[in-house]
Each structure stands twice: as C-alpha cells, then as structure tokens.
Amino acid sequence: MPLSTALSPRIPRALPALLVALVLCTQAWAQTGGKLRGRVVDTETGEPIASALVRIKGGSAPFPADTLGTFTIELPAGHAEITIQSLGYDTRQWKLEIQAGQDIQKVFGLEFNGEKLPEILVTARAQKLVPRYIDFERRREKGGGAYLRWDEIKAKNFGTIGEAARSIRGVKLACDQQAFECWVYMARNASCRAVWWVDGVEVRSFSESTPIRDVYGLEFYRGASEVPAEFTGSNAACGVIVVWTKSKPYQ
C-alpha cells in the first residue's frame, strides 16, 4: 500500500483532536488570567523609556521593557501590583484588577528627576521642553528678577512653593491659618500684596502647602522696575510672582 494512502486516513482524525486541545487550553487561560500590554513613557514628553524595569508583586523575576518601552505579560485574574523603575525617573507603583480573559492596554508614565544621569542628558531633555517655557527661559537668561527652575528647586530640596518664596531675598510670606490662605509681600513695599500669575492666569493667593514637584519654574519681581511688560497691571508695583507648572499629558 502506498505510504500516502496509509497515512491519509489518520490526518482527518488527528486534526479534530488537536483543535479540541487548543480550544481547551485557550479556555483554561481565559478562566485563570488576562494579558497586560504596557508602554512606559516620560510623563511630560511622551517619549518611550527604553529598558525600564518592570516588577510584578508575587510574580517571577523583574524584566525590562523593550527599546520602545513596551512589554507584554500574562497575569492571573485578581489583584495585581506593578512597580516600574528606570534610571533618572521616580519609581512608581500601580494597582490593577485583572479579569479572566481580559486584554489590557495601558500607558505607564514615569516622572523625570534626572538623578544619576550625565548633565548632558539632563540638559538635552530640558531643551526639548523649552518651547513650552520659552518665555520663562528668555526672561531667566536676561535677568531682572529672581528665578528658580525645577532643577534648582530640586537641588535646594524645597517642599512647597511657600518655602521657595521665603528663600528669595526681599520676598516675605504671610499666612492666615484660619482661612488656609497665604500671600506674599515685598520688603520694598510691605503695604500691599504681590500679584500671582499661574500658567498665564492672574490669581490673588495660594496655599502655603502647595506641592512644588509639579512646578517647572518660578519668577519673582520685587517692584515695578523689575516687572516685565507682560505682567504689568494696576498692582504690579506691589510685586509679581509667576508660577509655571509642568504639563504632564502622559501622567
């Protein structure tokens, strides 16, 4: 009997058994866990963070994301705790609920801190962000007031905007503890309060405990002679403080 004739009757009988096995395996996976497709990016620039280290609590050894910042992992159904870290970024944790058979796609944003990175890399990243803060950088370069940028704020370990304001010569801070409100006045003109601008909008006061980690830069103008044209107004003579916050569209 030809070899092909002898084997051919077995092929149709073997295929259904193989298909059944594959279906059963797929059903078993769907009942026990889900799949996570992650992408690790910089919260401000959206650029991928290559080789970020991913840890799953209670899971196997940590593993790196690829050169595009992506990773895929199968997780058991239930609660999952994910920790991601990378050189130059703050380590962050996320908690997810995994449903059986679920296919999750999620972006994981890390906040840049520049620690342990060569200065050339920190500077290069800052230059990418300059278009958003171009006017701040221009005024800072020119001088005329007092300035604190995010890297200086971090180096001086300020915890709040209030602490940063107190560090500037000629700037005084007063707070109403009952109203949870603070205002700034300048030593040159203690009779009136300084004007605040936050991301281009004029405001009157701020909370002393306002976190400073989301601030890109601070500008302090202690009198009318220092205030640039874009911030002049009826109260400019009392002084002006300008706050620029970080944009984190990929938070």
C-alpha positions as CSV (number, residue, x, y, z in Angstrom):
1,M,0.0,0.0,0.0
2,P,1.4,3.5,-0.9
3,L,2.7,5.4,2.1
4,S,0.4,8.4,1.3
5,T,-2.7,6.1,1.2
6,A,-1.8,4.5,4.6
7,L,-1.3,7.9,6.4
8,S,-4.1,9.9,4.8
9,P,-7.0,8.4,6.8
10,R,-5.2,9.3,10.1
11,I,-4.8,13.0,9.3
12,P,-8.5,13.9,9.4
13,R,-8.9,12.1,12.7
14,A,-5.8,13.8,14.3
15,L,-6.8,17.3,13.4
16,P,-10.0,17.5,15.4
17,A,-8.2,16.2,18.5
18,L,-5.5,18.9,18.1
19,L,-8.1,21.6,17.6
20,V,-10.0,20.5,20.7
21,A,-6.8,20.6,22.7
22,L,-6.0,24.1,21.5
23,V,-9.6,25.3,22.4
24,L,-9.3,23.7,25.9
25,C,-6.0,25.4,26.5
26,T,-7.4,28.8,25.4
27,Q,-10.5,28.4,27.6
28,A,-8.3,27.4,30.5
29,W,-6.2,30.5,30.1
30,A,-9.3,32.7,29.7
31,Q,-10.6,31.4,33.0
32,T,-7.4,31.9,35.0
33,G,-5.9,35.2,33.8
34,G,-5.5,38.0,31.5
35,K,-2.9,39.8,29.4
36,L,-1.3,43.2,30.0
37,R,0.2,45.1,27.2
38,G,2.1,48.1,28.7
39,R,4.0,51.1,27.4
40,V,6.4,53.1,29.7
41,V,6.8,56.8,28.8
42,D,8.0,60.1,30.1
43,T,5.0,61.9,31.7
44,E,5.9,65.2,30.0
45,T,7.4,64.3,26.6
46,G,5.5,61.0,26.0
47,E,8.8,59.5,24.8
48,P,9.3,55.8,25.5
49,I,11.6,54.8,28.3
50,A,13.7,52.0,26.9
51,S,14.6,49.1,29.2
52,A,12.5,50.3,32.2
53,L,12.4,47.6,34.8
54,V,9.0,46.0,35.5
55,R,8.2,44.1,38.7
56,I,5.1,42.2,39.4
57,K,4.5,41.7,43.1
58,G,4.5,38.0,43.9
59,G,5.5,37.1,40.4
60,S,8.7,35.9,38.8
61,A,11.9,37.9,38.4
62,P,11.7,41.5,37.2
63,F,12.1,42.0,33.4
64,P,12.9,45.0,31.2
65,A,10.7,46.8,28.7
66,D,11.9,46.7,25.2
67,T,13.6,49.6,23.3
68,L,10.2,51.1,22.6
69,G,9.3,51.0,26.3
70,T,6.7,48.2,25.7
71,F,6.1,44.9,27.4
72,T,3.5,42.1,27.4
73,I,2.9,39.8,30.3
74,E,0.2,37.3,31.3
75,L,-1.2,37.8,34.8
76,P,-3.5,35.7,36.9
77,A,-7.0,37.0,37.5
78,G,-7.4,39.2,40.6
79,H,-5.4,42.0,42.1
80,A,-2.0,42.9,40.6
81,E,0.6,45.3,41.9
82,I,3.1,46.6,39.3
83,T,6.3,48.6,40.1
84,I,8.3,50.3,37.3
85,Q,11.6,52.0,37.7
86,S,14.3,53.5,35.4
87,L,17.4,55.5,35.9
88,G,16.6,59.2,36.0
89,Y,13.0,58.7,36.9
90,D,10.9,58.3,40.1
91,T,9.8,54.8,40.8
92,R,6.1,54.3,40.6
93,Q,3.5,51.6,41.6
94,W,0.2,50.8,40.0
95,K,-2.6,48.5,41.3
96,L,-4.8,46.8,38.7
97,E,-7.7,44.4,38.8
98,I,-7.3,41.7,36.2
99,Q,-10.4,40.0,34.8
100,A,-10.3,36.5,33.4
101,G,-9.7,36.6,29.6
102,Q,-9.1,40.4,29.7
103,D,-6.6,42.0,27.3
104,I,-5.5,45.3,28.9
105,Q,-3.5,48.0,27.1
106,K,-2.1,50.7,29.4
107,V,0.4,53.6,29.3
108,F,2.6,53.9,32.4
109,G,4.1,57.4,32.9
110,L,7.2,58.0,35.0
111,E,8.3,61.4,36.3
112,F,11.7,62.6,35.3
113,N,14.1,63.5,38.2
114,G,17.5,63.5,36.4
115,E,19.2,61.7,39.3
116,K,22.4,59.8,38.5
117,L,22.3,60.9,34.8
118,P,25.1,62.8,33.0
119,E,24.4,66.5,32.9
120,I,24.4,66.4,29.1
121,L,21.3,64.2,29.1
122,V,19.5,66.4,31.6
123,T,20.3,69.5,29.5
124,A,19.2,67.8,26.3
125,R,15.8,66.9,27.8
126,A,15.3,70.4,29.2
127,Q,15.9,71.8,25.7
128,K,13.1,69.6,24.4
129,L,10.7,71.2,26.9
130,V,11.9,74.8,26.2
131,P,9.2,75.5,23.6
132,R,6.5,75.4,26.3
133,Y,8.5,77.6,28.6
134,I,10.4,79.7,26.1
135,D,9.3,83.0,27.6
136,F,10.4,81.8,31.1
137,E,13.8,80.8,29.8
138,R,14.2,84.0,27.9
139,R,13.5,86.2,31.0
140,R,15.6,83.9,33.2
141,E,18.5,84.4,30.7
142,K,18.1,88.1,30.7
143,G,17.7,88.6,34.4
144,G,15.9,91.5,36.0
145,G,14.1,89.4,38.7
146,A,14.8,86.3,40.7
147,Y,14.2,82.8,39.2
148,L,14.0,79.2,40.3
149,R,13.8,76.4,37.8
150,W,12.8,72.9,38.5
151,D,16.4,71.6,38.8
152,E,17.3,74.4,41.2
153,I,14.2,73.7,43.2
154,K,15.1,70.0,43.5
155,A,18.7,70.7,44.4
156,K,17.6,73.0,47.3
157,N,15.0,70.4,48.4
158,F,12.1,72.8,48.7
159,G,8.9,71.0,49.7
160,T,6.4,73.8,49.0
161,I,6.1,77.0,47.0
162,G,6.0,78.8,50.3
163,E,9.5,77.5,51.2
164,A,10.8,78.6,47.8
165,A,9.3,82.1,48.1
166,R,10.9,82.5,51.6
167,S,14.3,81.8,50.1
168,I,14.3,84.8,47.8
169,R,15.8,88.0,49.2
170,G,13.3,90.7,49.6
171,V,10.3,88.4,49.5
172,K,8.1,87.9,52.6
173,L,5.3,85.4,53.3
174,A,2.3,85.9,55.5
175,C,-0.5,83.3,56.1
176,D,-4.0,83.3,57.6
177,Q,-4.1,79.9,59.3
178,Q,-7.8,80.0,59.8
179,A,-8.5,80.7,56.1
180,F,-5.7,78.4,55.0
181,E,-4.6,81.2,52.7
182,C,-1.2,82.8,52.2
183,W,0.0,85.9,50.4
184,V,3.4,87.4,49.6
185,Y,4.6,91.0,50.0
186,M,7.8,92.6,49.1
187,A,10.2,94.2,51.6
188,R,10.3,97.3,49.3
189,N,6.6,97.7,49.6
190,A,5.1,95.9,52.6
191,S,1.8,97.8,52.4
192,C,0.3,95.7,49.7
193,R,0.2,92.1,48.4
194,A,2.1,90.8,45.4
195,V,0.2,89.6,42.4
196,W,0.4,86.0,41.4
197,W,0.3,84.6,37.9
198,V,-0.1,80.8,37.4
199,D,0.3,79.5,33.9
200,G,-0.6,82.8,32.4
201,V,-3.7,83.5,34.6
202,E,-3.7,86.1,37.4
203,V,-4.6,84.9,40.9
204,R,-4.6,86.6,44.3
205,S,-3.3,84.0,46.7
206,F,-2.1,80.4,47.1
207,S,-2.0,77.6,49.7
208,E,1.4,77.6,51.6
209,S,1.4,73.8,51.3
210,T,1.1,73.8,47.6
211,P,3.3,70.9,46.3
212,I,6.3,72.1,44.3
213,R,7.1,68.9,42.5
214,D,4.8,69.9,39.6
215,V,6.4,73.3,39.2
216,Y,8.7,73.9,36.2
217,G,9.7,77.4,37.2
218,L,9.1,80.4,39.5
219,E,9.7,84.1,38.7
220,F,9.9,86.8,41.4
221,Y,9.7,90.5,40.6
222,R,10.1,92.6,43.7
223,G,8.9,96.0,42.4
224,A,7.6,97.9,39.4
225,S,11.1,98.4,37.9
226,E,11.6,94.6,37.7
227,V,8.2,93.6,36.3
228,P,8.3,92.7,32.6
229,A,5.6,94.2,30.3
230,E,3.5,91.0,30.1
231,F,2.8,91.1,33.8
232,T,2.3,94.8,34.4
233,G,-1.0,96.0,35.8
234,S,-2.6,98.1,38.5
235,N,-1.0,96.2,41.3
236,A,2.4,95.4,39.6
237,A,4.1,97.9,41.9
238,C,3.4,95.6,44.8
239,G,5.4,92.9,43.1
240,V,4.7,89.9,40.9
241,I,5.3,86.2,41.3
242,V,4.9,83.9,38.3
243,V,4.4,80.2,38.5
244,W,4.8,77.8,35.6
245,T,3.6,74.2,36.2
246,K,4.7,71.1,34.4
247,S,2.5,69.8,31.7
248,K,2.0,66.0,32.2
249,P,-0.3,64.8,29.4
250,Y,1.1,61.3,29.8
251,Q,0.6,61.1,33.6
